[in-house]
Amino acid sequence: DFLCISLVNGFTQLRYNLGDRTVILQTLQKVHTNGNTWHLLNAGRVGNEGYLDLDGINVTQKASPGMNALDTHSDFFVGGVSSLNLVNPMAIENEPTGFTGCIREMVINNRELNLTATDPKGGANIGDCDGTDCGYTVCKNNGTCQVGNSGFSCSCPKDWTGTKCEQSIHCSQNMCGSHALCIPQPSSFSYTCACTLGWTGKYCDNKIKFYIAKFVGNSYIKYTDPFYGKRDLQYSRLSLNFTTNQTEGLIAWMGKSEDEDNDFLAIGLANGTLKVVINLGERISVPLMHRKYFTCSDGRWHVTTVVQNQTCVKVYLDEELILFEDIDPQRKYTALNYGGICYFGGFEIGRKVNIVTTGLFQKEFIGKIKDVVLFQDSKKIQLMKAEGYNIHDGNSGN
């Protein structure tokens, strides 16, 4: 599989192959090669339907029967590759050659890549293209950049300050400690402190230990599975205890959650009942709802276990088998490639649950979680050893 954007005889081409055939789209107009004209290019695919847009003129390739997932596990290359023999012969019309020109504002799946000297994994023969100290988006948050004798300066909008307009004025005099992030609250002209895992208090200066994690709504834990490389991903299992009095919330998400094609196993609450969603590839997101009784939002402890045996899914609630379903009898995708990442309670600060899960779950979890076990491990995972924010000690008052 591959996806490639290239220049061919002055035209821009998009080529991709999802495993069965190569699709080729080419722009209707040539690009300017005078070296001082910027072009805006949008290219990509939804399933196997492709699109290519140069400066607002769009070319599309309608969807057709066949493969519709891009299975690539290589690095992402911009402007060239480390070795030209890595390029699939079908990915480009002529002999492959590196790009000569300027590239900026590169956004992949709604996330901007920082094309700097330090952020990429590697590279060679790259220089500054802008030629001034202002460069591209040096000033953050809609600040205006001016070049002066001693470099650049930023003129900031009213709610921002700092040399690059990177700091909210509401956080400029904050009292948050070194184990905290300052979160501006513009509506009240103040701020709150988001505490890293293991710290609590108004200013995050109280150290805590916990075995039961208490989530207060803007909380999350991100756990990296150290045994991911040794797992048999056709036979996944996630077990945990939770308690809440809320009717909505994301309890756990096994998966990278970087883009919509990532595999995942998710457990949460919807309308007070348990909801399980599994995606093994091609966005086969089949919500499995337990409708027998609405007891998950009663403030009591509940234990739930989700077992994935290839495409067969079993869900246990309080040791009772409540759901059993084969989500893909054709067995097209049978492994949960979750990338070794498990989220509990929500996602990173600034990433809203309803957006990341595309509406599968509505909000962050408010409640407590304990006794999390992955696969058939003999030990519970240590949530204290993960990363996260705004987690309180849930041991007291149980």
N, C-alpha and C positions, 0 to 999 in steps of 0.2 A: 504494500500500500504506500502511496505517497500523495503529497499535495505540493505543487510547485508553481511559483509565479516568476515569469521571466520576460525579457525583452527579445522580440523576434522581428528582425527587419524593420525596427522602429515602432512596431505594435506591441502592446502588452498582452501576454498570454497567461491563462490559468489552466493548468492541467492537474487532474487528480485521478487516482485509481483506488477504488475501495475493495479490490480483490477480484473483480470480474472483467472490467473493461476500462480503458482510459478515455476520460471525457476531456475535450479541448474547447475552451472558450477564448475568443480573441476580440479585443476592442475594435470599434469601428473606425477610430481615428488614431493617428500616430502621435507619439509624444514629441515635445519640443526638445531638441538636442543642443540648444544654444547655451546650456549651462547656467542659466539664471531664471528659469521658469519652474516653479513648484507645481507638481500635479498631485491631486488627491485620488487615491486608489482604494476602492473597497472591493474585496474579493473573498469568496468563501463558498460554503455549501450548507444546506439544511437537508440532512439525509443524503440522497444522491442528486438533489437538485442544486445546480451551481449558479453562481452569479458573479459578474465582473463589471465594475462600475468605475469608469475613468472620468473624473471631473463632471459627474452628474449624468453621463450617458451610459445607460445600463444595457448589458447583454446577459441573458439567462439561458440556462439549459433545464428544461422541464424534467421533473422526476419521472423515472421509469422503473419497471420491475427489476429487482436485483439487489445487490449489497447496498447498505446505506450507513455503514459505520467505518470510520477511518482508524485502522489498527496500526499505529506506528509507535515504536519505542526507541526512536533515535533522538539525537540532539536536534534542536531547531536552529537552522542556519540562516543568516541574513547577509545578502550581498555576495556570497560565495560559499564554498565548502572547504574543509580542511584537505580533502583530496578529491580531485575531479572524478576519479573512478568510482566514487560513492554515488554519483548521480545515476539514477535509473535511466537507461537509454530512451524510455518512453516519456520521461518527464520534461524533455526539452527537444525542440525541433532540430536544431543544429548542434555542432560540437559544443559542449558546455564551456563557458568562460565566465570569469568573475565579473561582477557589476562594477562599472566606473561611474561615479556620481554621488549624490547625497541622499540620505534617507533620514527622516525624522518622524516623530509622533507615530510610532508603531504600536498598534493595539491588537492584541490577540484575545479573542473570546472576552471582550470588554475589559481586559486588563492591559495597561500600558507597559511596554518593555522599556526599561531605562537603558538607552543606548549611550552608556558612559564608559569610561576607561575601567571602572571597577565592577560594575554590576554583571556583565556577561560572564559566562563560564570560560570563554577564551576568545581568541581572534588574532588577526595579523593585518598589518599594513592599513591601519585605520587612522584617519586624522580628523581634526576639527573642521567642520564644513561651514559653520556660520561665519567665522572669521572675526567675530567681536566678542567682548566679554559677556554680552547679554545672552548670546546663544539662544536656545529654544527653551521657553518656559523656565528661565532661571528664577523669576519671581513667581511665587505660588499665590493661589487664591485670588487670581485676577489682578495681581499687582503689575505695575508698569515699570519697565526696565529702561534706565538711561545709562549711556556710556560716558564716563568722565575720564579725567586725566589719570586718576588712581584706580581705574577699574570700573565697576558698575555700581549703580545704586537703584533701589527699588522704591517706588512710590506706592504705598499700600492703601487698600480700601479701609473704611473706618473701623471695622472689627478686627483688623489684623495688624501685627507689628513684627519687628525682627528684621535682620538684614535681607531676608528673602520673603518677607511677609508670611513666614511659616508658623508664627505663634499668634494665638488668639489673644486679644487684649484682656479677655476675662481670665486668662491663665498667666498673664505676665507677672503677677505678684502672688502666684499660688503658693500654698503651704504644703503641697503634696510631697511626701518623702521620696527617697531614691527607689523605693519599691512600688512606685505608682505612676500612672498616667493621669495627666490633667485633662478632664473632659469639660470643655466650655459649655455653659448654659446661657446662651445669649438672651433668652426671654426673661431671665431673672437677673441678668447682669452679674452672674456668679459662675462657679465651677463646682464640679465634684471630682473626687479622687477615685480612680479605678485601681484597685489593689492587685498586685501580682499574686500568684498562688503562694500560700503560706503566710500572707500578711493581711491584716484587717485594721479597722478603725477609720475614723473620719479622714485622717491623713496617711493611713496605711503604715503606721509605725508600731503596730502590735503584732508580734510574731505568733503564729498559731500552728498547731498540728491537728490533723483530722483523719478519721477513718470513714466518717460519713460526710459527704460533701453536700453543703446546703447552697442551693442556687436561688438568687433573689430577683432574677428577671433580666439583668444585663450581665449575666455570668456565662462562662463557658470553660470547659476543660478540653484541651487537645492532647491526646495521648498517641505517642508513636510506638508501634508494636515492634520490639527488638527481635522477635522471632518471625517476622513477616516472610523473610526469604526461605524459611523452612516449612511454611504452612502448605497444606494441601487445600487449595482454594476452591475445590469442588465440594468440600465438606466443611462449611463454616458454621460457627456457633457463637452466639452472644447471650450471656445470662447476667441479670442484675436485679437488685431490689430497688424499688422507688416508692415514694409517698408524696402526695400532693392533694391540695383541695381545689386546684384549677382544672377547668374542662378542656383547655388547649395547651399544647406545648410539645416541643421536640425533646425527647429524652436522650436518644443516642443516634449517631449517624456514623456508620462504618464506611469510609470513603474519603477521597481527597477533596471533593466538593470544589474543584477548580473550574470545571466547565460542565455543561449539561450532558456530555457523553461519558463522564466518569461513572464507573460501577459504584453501587452503594447498597447498604442494608440499613434501613431506618426504622426506629421505634418511636412512637409518640402518642399523644392524645388528641382526639378530635371529638368534639361534642361529649366529652367525658368518657369516651370509650377508647380502648386500645386500637391503634392503627399501625400496621406494619407495611412497609413498601420496600420492594427489592428490585434492583435493576442490574441485570447481568450483562447488559450490552444492548445497543440499539434502542435505548430508552424504553425497555419493556417494564414500565412502572405500574405494576398492578397493585393498587391499594387493597390490603386485606383488612377488613373491618370486623371487629367482634361486636355483635349487636345483641348478644343474649341478655346482658344486664349491664347497667351503667354504674359500676362500683369502683372504678379506678380513681375517681376524684373525691374520695371519702375521707382523706387524711390518714388512712391506714397504710401499713406496709404491704406491698404486693411484689411477688417475684415473677419475673417473666423471662422466658427463654425462647429464642428463635433459632431454629436449626435449618440450615440449607444443605440439602443432599442433592447436588447437581441442580435440577430445576424443580425439585420437590421441596416445599417449605412447610415446616411444622411450627406452630406457635403455642407455647404453654403459658397459662396464666394461673398462678397459685397452684402449680403442679397438675393442672387439668389441661388436656389437649383441647384447645378451643378452635384452632384453624389447621386445616391440612389441605394443601392445594398444589397441583402441578402447574407452574406458571408458564411453561413452554413445552408441551408434549413432544415437539419436534427436536428438542435437545440441541438447538442451534448454539446457544451459549450456556455453559454449565459451570463457569468459575466466577467467583466474586473477587475481581481484581481491585481490591480496596486500597492499595498503595501503602498499607501498613498504618493508616491514619484513622483514628477514632475520635469523634467529637462527642461531648456530653453536655446537654443543656442548651447549646446554641453554637454560634460561630464567632470568629474574631470580632473585636469591637468595630462597629461601623458596618458589619455585614448582617443584614436583617434576615431572619429565618424565612419569612414568607417569600423573599426574593431569591435567596440561595436555593431553596427547595421548590421554586416555581409553584408556590401555592399548596404544596402537599401538606405542609404544616404552617400554622399561622403565627406562632410567636415562640419566644424563648421559654424554657422550662422554669417554673417556680416550684420548688420543693426540695426533696433530698434523694440522693442516690448512694447506694453502698453495694459492696460484694459483687463487683464486676468481674466476670470470668470470660476470657476469650477461648474459643475452641474447646479442647479437652484439658486445658492447663490445670495443674494441681493447685496453683496459687492464684489468688485474686490479684488483679493489677493494682499497683500502688498509685492512686490518683494524686497523692502528694508529690510524686516524682515527675508529673507531667507539666505542661505549661497551661496558663489560664489566667483569668481575672475575675475578681469579685466573688470568690468562693469563701463561704463562711464555714465555721466548725459546726457540723450538724449533730455532734455527739450529745450536746446538752439538750435537755427537755424532750427526750424521746420516750 
